[in-house]
Amino acid sequence: MSGHVYKKVELIGSSPNSIAEAVETAISRASKTMRNLDWFEVDQIRGQIVNGKVAHYQVVMKVGFRIDD
């Protein structure tokens, strides 16, 4: 029987432009040092407001990856 084992780690991504870019930034950076990234879950979305406008987006997320056999 063959199965896989996975692990999840928490990441926090940020962007001045969008929530999607904050997610992409976190995944892009994580992929430079982590292998076998398979999925992500966004747990929190936050932002910074400056002068009545959104200045920055932040996401707290978990990234799942497969542990090497």
PyMOL Python script that loads the backbone (N, CA, C, O; Angstrom):
from pymol import cmd

cmd.read_pdbstr("""\
ATOM      1  N   MET A   1       0.844  -1.174   0.000  1.00  0.00           N
ATOM      2  CA  MET A   1       0.000   0.000   0.000  1.00  0.00           C
ATOM      3  C   MET A   1       0.891   1.240   0.000  1.00  0.00           C
ATOM      4  O   MET A   1       1.836   1.332   0.783  1.00  0.00           O
ATOM      5  N   SER A   2       0.589   2.181  -0.872  1.00  0.00           N
ATOM      6  CA  SER A   2       1.379   3.389  -0.995  1.00  0.00           C
ATOM      7  C   SER A   2       0.534   4.598  -0.618  1.00  0.00           C
ATOM      8  O   SER A   2      -0.575   4.766  -1.127  1.00  0.00           O
ATOM      9  N   GLY A   3       1.042   5.423   0.252  1.00  0.00           N
ATOM     10  CA  GLY A   3       0.349   6.645   0.654  1.00  0.00           C
ATOM     11  C   GLY A   3       1.365   7.752   0.831  1.00  0.00           C
ATOM     12  O   GLY A   3       2.572   7.525   0.756  1.00  0.00           O
ATOM     13  N   HIS A   4       0.876   8.924   1.060  1.00  0.00           N
ATOM     14  CA  HIS A   4       1.753  10.073   1.252  1.00  0.00           C
ATOM     15  C   HIS A   4       1.515  10.666   2.628  1.00  0.00           C
ATOM     16  O   HIS A   4       0.452  10.484   3.222  1.00  0.00           O
ATOM     17  N   VAL A   5       2.507  11.369   3.124  1.00  0.00           N
ATOM     18  CA  VAL A   5       2.400  12.123   4.367  1.00  0.00           C
ATOM     19  C   VAL A   5       2.591  13.587   4.009  1.00  0.00           C
ATOM     20  O   VAL A   5       3.469  13.937   3.220  1.00  0.00           O
ATOM     21  N   TYR A   6       1.761  14.438   4.597  1.00  0.00           N
ATOM     22  CA  TYR A   6       1.799  15.867   4.305  1.00  0.00           C
ATOM     23  C   TYR A   6       2.054  16.658   5.581  1.00  0.00           C
ATOM     24  O   TYR A   6       1.819  16.175   6.689  1.00  0.00           O
ATOM     25  N   LYS A   7       2.531  17.865   5.404  1.00  0.00           N
ATOM     26  CA  LYS A   7       2.729  18.782   6.516  1.00  0.00           C
ATOM     27  C   LYS A   7       2.190  20.138   6.101  1.00  0.00           C
ATOM     28  O   LYS A   7       2.226  20.491   4.922  1.00  0.00           O
ATOM     29  N   LYS A   8       1.684  20.909   7.079  1.00  0.00           N
ATOM     30  CA  LYS A   8       1.217  22.261   6.809  1.00  0.00           C
ATOM     31  C   LYS A   8       2.040  23.247   7.634  1.00  0.00           C
ATOM     32  O   LYS A   8       2.340  22.996   8.801  1.00  0.00           O
ATOM     33  N   VAL A   9       2.397  24.358   7.023  1.00  0.00           N
ATOM     34  CA  VAL A   9       3.090  25.431   7.727  1.00  0.00           C
ATOM     35  C   VAL A   9       2.335  26.731   7.501  1.00  0.00           C
ATOM     36  O   VAL A   9       1.687  26.917   6.471  1.00  0.00           O
ATOM     37  N   GLU A  10       2.425  27.620   8.468  1.00  0.00           N
ATOM     38  CA  GLU A  10       1.744  28.905   8.351  1.00  0.00           C
ATOM     39  C   GLU A  10       2.658  29.932   7.700  1.00  0.00           C
ATOM     40  O   GLU A  10       3.839  30.032   8.032  1.00  0.00           O
ATOM     41  N   LEU A  11       2.101  30.684   6.780  1.00  0.00           N
ATOM     42  CA  LEU A  11       2.805  31.768   6.110  1.00  0.00           C
ATOM     43  C   LEU A  11       1.951  33.024   6.209  1.00  0.00           C
ATOM     44  O   LEU A  11       0.730  32.948   6.349  1.00  0.00           O
ATOM     45  N   ILE A  12       2.598  34.169   6.134  1.00  0.00           N
ATOM     46  CA  ILE A  12       1.883  35.438   6.062  1.00  0.00           C
ATOM     47  C   ILE A  12       2.423  36.179   4.854  1.00  0.00           C
ATOM     48  O   ILE A  12       3.605  36.516   4.792  1.00  0.00           O
ATOM     49  N   GLY A  13       1.536  36.430   3.890  1.00  0.00           N
ATOM     50  CA  GLY A  13       1.923  37.144   2.681  1.00  0.00           C
ATOM     51  C   GLY A  13       1.327  38.537   2.691  1.00  0.00           C
ATOM     52  O   GLY A  13       0.275  38.765   3.289  1.00  0.00           O
ATOM     53  N   SER A  14       1.994  39.465   2.030  1.00  0.00           N
ATOM     54  CA  SER A  14       1.474  40.825   1.980  1.00  0.00           C
ATOM     55  C   SER A  14       1.686  41.434   0.605  1.00  0.00           C
ATOM     56  O   SER A  14       2.544  41.007  -0.167  1.00  0.00           O
ATOM     57  N   SER A  15       0.869  42.454   0.324  1.00  0.00           N
ATOM     58  CA  SER A  15       0.950  43.144  -0.960  1.00  0.00           C
ATOM     59  C   SER A  15       0.279  44.510  -0.836  1.00  0.00           C
ATOM     60  O   SER A  15      -0.720  44.649  -0.132  1.00  0.00           O
ATOM     61  N   PRO A  16       0.818  45.505  -1.509  1.00  0.00           N
ATOM     62  CA  PRO A  16       0.133  46.796  -1.550  1.00  0.00           C
ATOM     63  C   PRO A  16      -0.990  46.823  -2.590  1.00  0.00           C
ATOM     64  O   PRO A  16      -1.750  47.790  -2.652  1.00  0.00           O
ATOM     65  N   ASN A  17      -1.104  45.764  -3.412  1.00  0.00           N
ATOM     66  CA  ASN A  17      -2.026  45.791  -4.548  1.00  0.00           C
ATOM     67  C   ASN A  17      -3.305  44.982  -4.382  1.00  0.00           C
ATOM     68  O   ASN A  17      -4.381  45.465  -4.732  1.00  0.00           O
ATOM     69  N   SER A  18      -3.215  43.745  -3.848  1.00  0.00           N
ATOM     70  CA  SER A  18      -4.415  42.910  -3.781  1.00  0.00           C
ATOM     71  C   SER A  18      -4.215  41.717  -2.854  1.00  0.00           C
ATOM     72  O   SER A  18      -3.093  41.359  -2.495  1.00  0.00           O
ATOM     73  N   ILE A  19      -5.345  41.114  -2.477  1.00  0.00           N
ATOM     74  CA  ILE A  19      -5.311  39.889  -1.684  1.00  0.00           C
ATOM     75  C   ILE A  19      -4.661  38.771  -2.494  1.00  0.00           C
ATOM     76  O   ILE A  19      -3.825  38.029  -1.979  1.00  0.00           O
ATOM     77  N   ALA A  20      -5.047  38.655  -3.759  1.00  0.00           N
ATOM     78  CA  ALA A  20      -4.481  37.603  -4.615  1.00  0.00           C
ATOM     79  C   ALA A  20      -2.966  37.735  -4.717  1.00  0.00           C
ATOM     80  O   ALA A  20      -2.248  36.736  -4.672  1.00  0.00           O
ATOM     81  N   GLU A  21      -2.486  38.952  -4.853  1.00  0.00           N
ATOM     82  CA  GLU A  21      -1.036  39.151  -4.946  1.00  0.00           C
ATOM     83  C   GLU A  21      -0.348  38.803  -3.625  1.00  0.00           C
ATOM     84  O   GLU A  21       0.782  38.315  -3.636  1.00  0.00           O
ATOM     85  N   ALA A  22      -1.000  39.041  -2.503  1.00  0.00           N
ATOM     86  CA  ALA A  22      -0.440  38.659  -1.207  1.00  0.00           C
ATOM     87  C   ALA A  22      -0.282  37.141  -1.122  1.00  0.00           C
ATOM     88  O   ALA A  22       0.735  36.645  -0.636  1.00  0.00           O
ATOM     89  N   VAL A  23      -1.296  36.403  -1.598  1.00  0.00           N
ATOM     90  CA  VAL A  23      -1.222  34.936  -1.631  1.00  0.00           C
ATOM     91  C   VAL A  23      -0.094  34.492  -2.558  1.00  0.00           C
ATOM     92  O   VAL A  23       0.722  33.647  -2.190  1.00  0.00           O
ATOM     93  N   GLU A  24      -0.051  35.058  -3.748  1.00  0.00           N
ATOM     94  CA  GLU A  24       0.967  34.675  -4.734  1.00  0.00           C
ATOM     95  C   GLU A  24       2.375  34.986  -4.237  1.00  0.00           C
ATOM     96  O   GLU A  24       3.304  34.218  -4.487  1.00  0.00           O
ATOM     97  N   THR A  25       2.537  36.100  -3.540  1.00  0.00           N
ATOM     98  CA  THR A  25       3.842  36.464  -2.989  1.00  0.00           C
ATOM     99  C   THR A  25       4.313  35.430  -1.975  1.00  0.00           C
ATOM    100  O   THR A  25       5.470  35.011  -2.001  1.00  0.00           O
ATOM    101  N   ALA A  26       3.417  35.019  -1.082  1.00  0.00           N
ATOM    102  CA  ALA A  26       3.779  34.021  -0.068  1.00  0.00           C
ATOM    103  C   ALA A  26       4.147  32.686  -0.713  1.00  0.00           C
ATOM    104  O   ALA A  26       5.142  32.066  -0.337  1.00  0.00           O
ATOM    105  N   ILE A  27       3.351  32.248  -1.679  1.00  0.00           N
ATOM    106  CA  ILE A  27       3.615  30.960  -2.331  1.00  0.00           C
ATOM    107  C   ILE A  27       4.902  31.017  -3.151  1.00  0.00           C
ATOM    108  O   ILE A  27       5.693  30.074  -3.137  1.00  0.00           O
ATOM    109  N   SER A  28       5.106  32.107  -3.854  1.00  0.00           N
ATOM    110  CA  SER A  28       6.315  32.254  -4.661  1.00  0.00           C
ATOM    111  C   SER A  28       7.568  32.205  -3.788  1.00  0.00           C
ATOM    112  O   SER A  28       8.544  31.535  -4.125  1.00  0.00           O
ATOM    113  N   ARG A  29       7.528  32.914  -2.677  1.00  0.00           N
ATOM    114  CA  ARG A  29       8.687  32.929  -1.783  1.00  0.00           C
ATOM    115  C   ARG A  29       8.901  31.564  -1.140  1.00  0.00           C
ATOM    116  O   ARG A  29      10.036  31.095  -1.049  1.00  0.00           O
ATOM    117  N   ALA A  30       7.828  30.922  -0.694  1.00  0.00           N
ATOM    118  CA  ALA A  30       7.945  29.604  -0.059  1.00  0.00           C
ATOM    119  C   ALA A  30       8.491  28.570  -1.032  1.00  0.00           C
ATOM    120  O   ALA A  30       9.253  27.689  -0.635  1.00  0.00           O
ATOM    121  N   SER A  31       8.109  28.669  -2.301  1.00  0.00           N
ATOM    122  CA  SER A  31       8.543  27.674  -3.288  1.00  0.00           C
ATOM    123  C   SER A  31      10.048  27.740  -3.561  1.00  0.00           C
ATOM    124  O   SER A  31      10.607  26.821  -4.160  1.00  0.00           O
ATOM    125  N   LYS A  32      10.703  28.813  -3.130  1.00  0.00           N
ATOM    126  CA  LYS A  32      12.154  28.914  -3.307  1.00  0.00           C
ATOM    127  C   LYS A  32      12.910  28.035  -2.315  1.00  0.00           C
ATOM    128  O   LYS A  32      14.045  27.639  -2.579  1.00  0.00           O
ATOM    129  N   THR A  33      12.286  27.728  -1.174  1.00  0.00           N
ATOM    130  CA  THR A  33      12.982  26.938  -0.157  1.00  0.00           C
ATOM    131  C   THR A  33      12.249  25.655   0.226  1.00  0.00           C
ATOM    132  O   THR A  33      12.797  24.827   0.952  1.00  0.00           O
ATOM    133  N   MET A  34      11.014  25.481  -0.254  1.00  0.00           N
ATOM    134  CA  MET A  34      10.230  24.290   0.086  1.00  0.00           C
ATOM    135  C   MET A  34       9.901  23.522  -1.182  1.00  0.00           C
ATOM    136  O   MET A  34       9.684  24.109  -2.242  1.00  0.00           O
ATOM    137  N   ARG A  35       9.867  22.184  -1.056  1.00  0.00           N
ATOM    138  CA  ARG A  35       9.527  21.338  -2.201  1.00  0.00           C
ATOM    139  C   ARG A  35       8.140  20.746  -2.006  1.00  0.00           C
ATOM    140  O   ARG A  35       7.604  20.732  -0.898  1.00  0.00           O
ATOM    141  N   ASN A  36       7.577  20.262  -3.090  1.00  0.00           N
ATOM    142  CA  ASN A  36       6.322  19.504  -3.081  1.00  0.00           C
ATOM    143  C   ASN A  36       5.124  20.284  -2.541  1.00  0.00           C
ATOM    144  O   ASN A  36       4.240  19.699  -1.915  1.00  0.00           O
ATOM    145  N   LEU A  37       5.086  21.600  -2.776  1.00  0.00           N
ATOM    146  CA  LEU A  37       3.921  22.381  -2.349  1.00  0.00           C
ATOM    147  C   LEU A  37       2.705  21.903  -3.127  1.00  0.00           C
ATOM    148  O   LEU A  37       2.751  21.800  -4.353  1.00  0.00           O
ATOM    149  N   ASP A  38       1.606  21.608  -2.416  1.00  0.00           N
ATOM    150  CA  ASP A  38       0.424  21.048  -3.065  1.00  0.00           C
ATOM    151  C   ASP A  38      -0.828  21.900  -2.929  1.00  0.00           C
ATOM    152  O   ASP A  38      -1.633  21.930  -3.859  1.00  0.00           O
ATOM    153  N   TRP A  39      -1.029  22.592  -1.815  1.00  0.00           N
ATOM    154  CA  TRP A  39      -2.258  23.368  -1.644  1.00  0.00           C
ATOM    155  C   TRP A  39      -2.043  24.475  -0.614  1.00  0.00           C
ATOM    156  O   TRP A  39      -1.038  24.503   0.096  1.00  0.00           O
ATOM    157  N   PHE A  40      -3.018  25.387  -0.556  1.00  0.00           N
ATOM    158  CA  PHE A  40      -2.990  26.423   0.469  1.00  0.00           C
ATOM    159  C   PHE A  40      -4.398  26.670   0.991  1.00  0.00           C
ATOM    160  O   PHE A  40      -5.388  26.405   0.309  1.00  0.00           O
ATOM    161  N   GLU A  41      -4.468  27.184   2.216  1.00  0.00           N
ATOM    162  CA  GLU A  41      -5.721  27.558   2.864  1.00  0.00           C
ATOM    163  C   GLU A  41      -5.539  28.961   3.425  1.00  0.00           C
ATOM    164  O   GLU A  41      -4.600  29.197   4.185  1.00  0.00           O
ATOM    165  N   VAL A  42      -6.404  29.885   3.072  1.00  0.00           N
ATOM    166  CA  VAL A  42      -6.345  31.232   3.637  1.00  0.00           C
ATOM    167  C   VAL A  42      -7.174  31.243   4.917  1.00  0.00           C
ATOM    168  O   VAL A  42      -8.373  30.965   4.888  1.00  0.00           O
ATOM    169  N   ASP A  43      -6.534  31.564   6.036  1.00  0.00           N
ATOM    170  CA  ASP A  43      -7.205  31.582   7.334  1.00  0.00           C
ATOM    171  C   ASP A  43      -7.701  32.976   7.712  1.00  0.00           C
ATOM    172  O   ASP A  43      -8.768  33.118   8.310  1.00  0.00           O
ATOM    173  N   GLN A  44      -6.931  33.998   7.364  1.00  0.00           N
ATOM    174  CA  GLN A  44      -7.299  35.370   7.721  1.00  0.00           C
ATOM    175  C   GLN A  44      -6.935  36.316   6.593  1.00  0.00           C
ATOM    176  O   GLN A  44      -5.949  36.111   5.886  1.00  0.00           O
ATOM    177  N   ILE A  45      -7.731  37.338   6.438  1.00  0.00           N
ATOM    178  CA  ILE A  45      -7.433  38.427   5.507  1.00  0.00           C
ATOM    179  C   ILE A  45      -7.485  39.711   6.318  1.00  0.00           C
ATOM    180  O   ILE A  45      -8.459  39.978   7.022  1.00  0.00           O
ATOM    181  N   ARG A  46      -6.422  40.504   6.208  1.00  0.00           N
ATOM    182  CA  ARG A  46      -6.355  41.773   6.936  1.00  0.00           C
ATOM    183  C   ARG A  46      -5.849  42.850   5.989  1.00  0.00           C
ATOM    184  O   ARG A  46      -5.375  42.574   4.887  1.00  0.00           O
ATOM    185  N   GLY A  47      -5.966  44.073   6.453  1.00  0.00           N
ATOM    186  CA  GLY A  47      -5.436  45.167   5.662  1.00  0.00           C
ATOM    187  C   GLY A  47      -5.110  46.367   6.518  1.00  0.00           C
ATOM    188  O   GLY A  47      -5.530  46.481   7.670  1.00  0.00           O
ATOM    189  N   GLN A  48      -4.352  47.250   5.920  1.00  0.00           N
ATOM    190  CA  GLN A  48      -3.990  48.502   6.568  1.00  0.00           C
ATOM    191  C   GLN A  48      -4.708  49.630   5.842  1.00  0.00           C
ATOM    192  O   GLN A  48      -4.756  49.657   4.612  1.00  0.00           O
ATOM    193  N   ILE A  49      -5.262  50.555   6.606  1.00  0.00           N
ATOM    194  CA  ILE A  49      -5.967  51.701   6.035  1.00  0.00           C
ATOM    195  C   ILE A  49      -5.160  52.955   6.332  1.00  0.00           C
ATOM    196  O   ILE A  49      -4.773  53.197   7.475  1.00  0.00           O
ATOM    197  N   VAL A  50      -4.911  53.746   5.305  1.00  0.00           N
ATOM    198  CA  VAL A  50      -4.209  55.017   5.454  1.00  0.00           C
ATOM    199  C   VAL A  50      -5.028  56.087   4.743  1.00  0.00           C
ATOM    200  O   VAL A  50      -5.341  55.955   3.559  1.00  0.00           O
ATOM    201  N   ASN A  51      -5.368  57.131   5.457  1.00  0.00           N
ATOM    202  CA  ASN A  51      -6.147  58.241   4.896  1.00  0.00           C
ATOM    203  C   ASN A  51      -7.436  57.766   4.229  1.00  0.00           C
ATOM    204  O   ASN A  51      -7.811  58.261   3.166  1.00  0.00           O
ATOM    205  N   GLY A  52      -8.107  56.807   4.860  1.00  0.00           N
ATOM    206  CA  GLY A  52      -9.391  56.338   4.358  1.00  0.00           C
ATOM    207  C   GLY A  52      -9.327  55.413   3.157  1.00  0.00           C
ATOM    208  O   GLY A  52     -10.354  55.123   2.543  1.00  0.00           O
ATOM    209  N   LYS A  53      -8.129  54.945   2.811  1.00  0.00           N
ATOM    210  CA  LYS A  53      -7.975  54.042   1.666  1.00  0.00           C
ATOM    211  C   LYS A  53      -7.153  52.822   2.069  1.00  0.00           C
ATOM    212  O   LYS A  53      -6.325  52.883   2.978  1.00  0.00           O
ATOM    213  N   VAL A  54      -7.401  51.710   1.371  1.00  0.00           N
ATOM    214  CA  VAL A  54      -6.610  50.502   1.627  1.00  0.00           C
ATOM    215  C   VAL A  54      -5.181  50.752   1.163  1.00  0.00           C
ATOM    216  O   VAL A  54      -4.938  51.088   0.004  1.00  0.00           O
ATOM    217  N   ALA A  55      -4.245  50.582   2.087  1.00  0.00           N
ATOM    218  CA  ALA A  55      -2.837  50.805   1.766  1.00  0.00           C
ATOM    219  C   ALA A  55      -2.072  49.497   1.593  1.00  0.00           C
ATOM    220  O   ALA A  55      -1.067  49.447   0.883  1.00  0.00           O
ATOM    221  N   HIS A  56      -2.556  48.430   2.252  1.00  0.00           N
ATOM    222  CA  HIS A  56      -1.809  47.174   2.212  1.00  0.00           C
ATOM    223  C   HIS A  56      -2.735  46.018   2.550  1.00  0.00           C
ATOM    224  O   HIS A  56      -3.623  46.153   3.393  1.00  0.00           O
ATOM    225  N   TYR A  57      -2.532  44.887   1.897  1.00  0.00           N
ATOM    226  CA  TYR A  57      -3.292  43.661   2.147  1.00  0.00           C
ATOM    227  C   TYR A  57      -2.369  42.635   2.788  1.00  0.00           C
ATOM    228  O   TYR A  57      -1.181  42.568   2.475  1.00  0.00           O
ATOM    229  N   GLN A  58      -2.940  41.831   3.697  1.00  0.00           N
ATOM    230  CA  GLN A  58      -2.156  40.779   4.343  1.00  0.00           C
ATOM    231  C   GLN A  58      -3.031  39.537   4.476  1.00  0.00           C
ATOM    232  O   GLN A  58      -4.203  39.635   4.839  1.00  0.00           O
ATOM    233  N   VAL A  59      -2.463  38.375   4.184  1.00  0.00           N
ATOM    234  CA  VAL A  59      -3.171  37.105   4.352  1.00  0.00           C
ATOM    235  C   VAL A  59      -2.359  36.191   5.262  1.00  0.00           C
ATOM    236  O   VAL A  59      -1.140  36.076   5.133  1.00  0.00           O
ATOM    237  N   VAL A  60      -3.066  35.549   6.180  1.00  0.00           N
ATOM    238  CA  VAL A  60      -2.472  34.502   7.005  1.00  0.00           C
ATOM    239  C   VAL A  60      -2.967  33.202   6.399  1.00  0.00           C
ATOM    240  O   VAL A  60      -4.173  32.983   6.286  1.00  0.00           O
ATOM    241  N   MET A  61      -2.047  32.348   6.011  1.00  0.00           N
ATOM    242  CA  MET A  61      -2.421  31.148   5.273  1.00  0.00           C
ATOM    243  C   MET A  61      -1.578  29.957   5.696  1.00  0.00           C
ATOM    244  O   MET A  61      -0.502  30.111   6.274  1.00  0.00           O
ATOM    245  N   LYS A  62      -2.078  28.787   5.402  1.00  0.00           N
ATOM    246  CA  LYS A  62      -1.320  27.559   5.598  1.00  0.00           C
ATOM    247  C   LYS A  62      -1.031  26.968   4.220  1.00  0.00           C
ATOM    248  O   LYS A  62      -1.886  26.967   3.335  1.00  0.00           O
ATOM    249  N   VAL A  63       0.183  26.470   4.061  1.00  0.00           N
ATOM    250  CA  VAL A  63       0.592  25.822   2.822  1.00  0.00           C
ATOM    251  C   VAL A  63       0.866  24.357   3.147  1.00  0.00           C
ATOM    252  O   VAL A  63       1.584  24.044   4.096  1.00  0.00           O
ATOM    253  N   GLY A  64       0.286  23.469   2.351  1.00  0.00           N
ATOM    254  CA  GLY A  64       0.497  22.040   2.545  1.00  0.00           C
ATOM    255  C   GLY A  64       1.520  21.513   1.557  1.00  0.00           C
ATOM    256  O   GLY A  64       1.515  21.876   0.381  1.00  0.00           O
ATOM    257  N   PHE A  65       2.395  20.652   2.049  1.00  0.00           N
ATOM    258  CA  PHE A  65       3.381  20.047   1.159  1.00  0.00           C
ATOM    259  C   PHE A  65       3.577  18.585   1.521  1.00  0.00           C
ATOM    260  O   PHE A  65       3.390  18.171   2.665  1.00  0.00           O
ATOM    261  N   ARG A  66       3.953  17.830   0.523  1.00  0.00           N
ATOM    262  CA  ARG A  66       4.172  16.392   0.661  1.00  0.00           C
ATOM    263  C   ARG A  66       5.595  16.147   1.161  1.00  0.00           C
ATOM    264  O   ARG A  66       6.557  16.685   0.611  1.00  0.00           O
ATOM    265  N   ILE A  67       5.717  15.339   2.195  1.00  0.00           N
ATOM    266  CA  ILE A  67       7.028  14.981   2.731  1.00  0.00           C
ATOM    267  C   ILE A  67       7.632  13.898   1.839  1.00  0.00           C
ATOM    268  O   ILE A  67       6.956  12.936   1.473  1.00  0.00           O
ATOM    269  N   ASP A  68       8.908  14.063   1.495  1.00  0.00           N
ATOM    270  CA  ASP A  68       9.592  13.079   0.649  1.00  0.00           C
ATOM    271  C   ASP A  68       9.567  11.700   1.287  1.00  0.00           C
ATOM    272  O   ASP A  68       9.668  11.556   2.505  1.00  0.00           O
ATOM    273  N   ASP A  69       9.429  10.682   0.431  1.00  0.00           N
ATOM    274  CA  ASP A  69       9.444   9.287   0.902  1.00  0.00           C
ATOM    275  C   ASP A  69      10.843   8.868   1.289  1.00  0.00           C
ATOM    276  O   ASP A  69      11.052   7.730   1.708  1.00  0.00           O
TER     277      ASP A  69
END
""", "prot")
cmd.dss("prot")
cmd.show_as("cartoon", "prot")
cmd.util.cbc("prot")
cmd.orient("prot")
